[in-house]
Amino acid sequence: MRKQPIKQLTQAEKRKLIADRLLVAPELSDRQIARMLGVSPTTVGKIRKELTDKTVQIRHVDTQAYDWTKHPYLLAHPEILEGLSERSLRALKAPDVLDLMQQRGSKSPRYCQRLLYQMRKQANKNASAVTEDDIIMFTADIRTGLPQIKDASVDVIFVDPPYDVKSVETLYRHIADVAGRILVEGGSLLVMCGGANLDIAIQELGSDKRLRYNWDIAYVCPRNTPLIHSRKVTTAVKHILWFTKGAYDGNIVYDYIEAPPDPDGSDKTYHHWGQSVAGIKEILRKISKEGDVICDPMCGGGSTVVAALELGGRKIVACDVDADAVKTTLRRVRQLFGYAR
């Protein structure tokens, strides 16, 4: 692959190209970007410092997320970076692209990204009768009561709100209020939370008399066992508090789910509180069925939405107070339906 003809550009054009590349992939080293563009690492470092000094925002890199620059295929073939356009670089950074490149022995990230889109589009055909029109997304604060969602229109709510005591005391009652209104009779509210404030969480979620406590499902995360110093507990379990509106008449549910391995921290790729899509799919598989409407009123990076779509046959209503989180989720939905990002 030929390098871009940097030497034919003016100094100003060259500087702009380097700056643009830094904005697209700030996690790359000066030497890597210099090799891509055929310029001096010193020049790249100088422009990087200028951008920082001018407080130009270089995109934040989530240190808990998967580090694509250390992918074994890229480390074995660093020449892949040479001469990449910005679109190709974005494709290279996209989830699963490097894995597919390695699988096929390809050096073309955009080609493999297109293949992924087609594979996902084909897989999405299994989502019986579900189209983009069956997905409703918007930006909203759950404390408003979410009037955008109709009464008795949702079969299952799955939500993963913050676990700290202040959030439990100020948000969980609003979750209950919304659930009591929008759930159908026999519908389920599933709230993932930590154990430190479980007593308060159950009390707040039970504040709406239309809901009744059904069970506590153990979501085991052996990959991450934080120490809760104040309680002298090392925990590998999150709790899924299961409330129902009226009597639940679905399938018998086993109250133990184990989170799949996540050695690269990829669950956090789209949101700093992101959960495993595979784990949420298992939760929804137990509680929901084809034809159900699934709601996530605090959707974050969109794991619940993606899980419901991959399961197939579920319609979706989702929102978040963070407009950027909604945009991220919409982008993931479009990818599942075969659109480029």
N, C-alpha and C positions, 0 to 999 in steps of 0.2 A: 504493500500500500504506500503510495507516495505521500510525502509530507506536503502540507499546504505551502504555496510559494510565498512565504513570509517576506523574503528578501526583496520582492517586487513591490511591497507595500510601503507607503509613506510611514514616517516615524509615528505620526498621530494614529494612523490606522493600525499599526502594529501594537501600540499601547492599548488601544480600544479592544483589540482582539484578546490580548492578555488579560485585561480587566474583565471582559465578558467571561472568559474561561474560568477565572477565579471565582466569579459569582456562581457559575454553574457547578463547579467542583472544588470548593475551597479546601476539602480534605486532602487533595493531592498535594504532594510536595512541590517545591519550586523546581526541582530537577525533573520531576515527571511532567509538569506542564511545559517546561522548556523543551523537553524531548518531543512532546506532542507538536509543538509549534515551530520548532527549529530555531529557538532563540536562546539567549544566555540565561542560566538560572539566576544570575545576579540581577538581571533586568526584571525577571518575574518577582524576585524578592523585594526589589525596590518598589515596584508597583503595588505589591501586596501591602507593604508598609504605608504607602501613600493612601491607599483605600482605608486602612485602619485608622490612620491619623485624621482623615477627613470624616471619620465615624460613618463611612458608608457601610451599610449592613451587609456583611457576608453571611450567607445562609448558615443557620445554626446546625451543627452536626450533633445528633443524638448519640452520646457516647455509649448508651446502652443498646443501640440498634446494631444490626448486622453491618460490619465494616466491609463493604464491597471491595475496597482497595487491597484487602488481604485474602481475597478469594484465591484458592490454590491454582485455578486455571489462569487467572491473570498474572499471578506470580511466576508461573511457568512460561507464560507467553506475554512479557511486557510490551512486545512490539504491537500488540493489539491497540495500545493507546496512541500509536504514532499516526498523525494526520487525521484524527477523528474530528468530525464536525460536532457542533454543539448538540445537534439532534441525536447523533450517534452516541455521544457521551451520556446524554440523558437516558437513552435506551440501555446503555451498559449498566447504569446505576439502578435500573428498575428491578424490582424483586423477581427472582427466578431466571432472569435473562442469562447471567453467567453460568448458572447450573445447566441450562439448555445448551448454551454454547459448548460447554465442556462435554456434555452428552453427545453432541453431534460433531465435535471437533471443528466447530465453526469459528471464524474470526470476524463475523459480521453481527454486531449487536442489534442493529435495526431489523435484519432478516429474522433473527431469533425472537425478537420482540413481536414481530408480525405473526410468527408461528404460534407464540403463546396466546395472542389475541384470538387467533382462529381456533386453537384448542379450547380456550375458555368459552368462546362463542358456541362451539359444538357441544361442550359439556352443559352449557346453559339451556340447550334445547330439552334437556331432561326436566327442566323446571316447568312441569305441566301447567299450561295455560297462564304462566306468569310472564308478563311483558313489562317494559319500562313504565307503562301506564299504571301498573300495579304497585309502583314504588312511590311513596309520598315522602318528601323530605323538605324540611324548612328549619330556619333558625328561630329558636324561642327558648325562653327561660321557664323551667318547670314550675317556678313559683307563680307564674301567671295563670296556672290552671290549664294551660294548653287548649284554649277554646277552638283551635284549628282542628282538633280531633273530635269526631262525633261521639255522642253518648252510645254506650253499648255496641261498639264497632270493632273491638279488639279481642282476640282470643287469648293471647299470651303476651305479657310484658316481661322483657328481660332487661335489667338495668344494672350497671356496675358503677355506682356513685362513689364519691370519696368516702374513706373509712374513718377519718379523724372525728373526734368527739363533736367539734363545732358543726361539721357538715351533717353528722348524724342527727344532731339536735335541731338543725335549721332546715334541712332538705327532705328528710325521710317522711315527715308528715305530709309534705306536698306531694311526694311520690304516691303515698297512700290515697290522698284526696283525688288525684288524677286517675289512679287505678280503679277506685270505687266507682267513678263516673264512666270511664271508657270501656271497662271490661264487660264482656257479655256474661250472662248468668252461667256459672260453672267455669269461668275463665281463670287464668292463673297469673299471679304476680311473682316473679322471681327476682330477688335482690341479692346480688353478691356483696358480701361485706366481710370485714375482718372480725376476729374474736374479741378484741379488746373492749369494744363498746356494743357487744351483741345484745346485752340486756336492754340498753337504750333503744337500739334499732328495732327490736321486737315490740317494745312499747310504742314507739312512734309509728311504726307501720300498722300496728293494731288500733290506731286512733280512729280510723274510719270504720264505723260499725258495719259497713257493707262487706268488709273483708274479714276473713277468719284465718288464723294461723293453721297451716296444714302440716308442714314438716321442715326440717333443717337438713339439706343435702350437703354432704361433705365433698368439697372440691379440693383434692389433694395435689399439692404442688411441691413434690420432693426436691425439685431442682432449685428451689429458693426457700431456705429455712431461716428467716430472720429471728434474731433474738429480741424479745420484748423485755427490756431491762426492768421496767417498773413492775412487771408481773413475774419475772424470773421464769419465762416460758420461751422455748424455742419452738416455733410453729411451722408446720408444713401444710396447714389446712386453711382454706377460705370457706366461708359458709354461704350457702345459697338459701336464703330464707324464702320459703314457699308459702304464699298466702293465696287463698281462693275467694272468689266472689260466689258465695253459695256453695253447693256441694260439687265436688270434683267427681266426674264419672268417666275419666279416661283410663288409660292402661295402668297396670301396677308398675311402680317406679322403684328401681334400686337406688338407695340413697347414698351412693358412693361413685364419684367420677374422678378419674386421675388425669391431670393435665398432661398433654403429650410433651416429650422432650423439646427444649428450645435452647440448644447449646450456643447458638449465635446471638441470642437475644432479639430475634427477628419479630417477636410479638410486639415489641415497642417501636417498630419501624414507623408506624403511622401515628402513634400517640404515646406520650410518656406513661400513660396508665393502660396501654393496650393489653388486651387479652388474646389468648390463642383462638384462632378461627376454628381449628379442629376441636378444641375443648368446648366452645360454645355450640358447635354443631351437635356434639354428643348430648349437651343439655337440652337443646331444642328437639332433638330426635326423641328424647324420653318424654317430653311434656307436650309437644305439639304434633299436629298431623297435617297432611296435605289439605289445602283449602283454608287453613287458618290464616289470620292476620296477626303478624308479629310486630310488636312495637318496642322501640328502644328510645326513650325520651331523653337520654344522655349518651348519644351514640359515639362520642369521641372519634377515634380513627376509623370506625365503621366495621369492627369485627363481627358484631351481631348481624348487621345487614348482609355482609358477605357470607356468613355462615348460613343464614336463612335462604339466600339465593342458591348457594351450592347444594343445600338439602333438596331444593326444588319444591314447587307447589305451594309456597308460602308467599302471601302478599305482605308488604312491609310499610310501616309508618315509622319514621325516625326523625329526631331533631336534636339539637344541642344549642346551648347558649353561646357557644363559640362558633362564629361564622366560618372560620378557617377549618374547624373540624368537619363541618357540614360539607365544605368544598372538597376536603380530602375524601370523605365517604362517597360523594358523588363521583369523584374521579375513579375510585375503585369500582363503583357500579358500572361506569361506562366501560372500563376495561373488561369486566365480566361479560358485557354485551358486545364485545368485539371492537370497541372504538379505541383509537389511539389516545394517549393521555393528553 
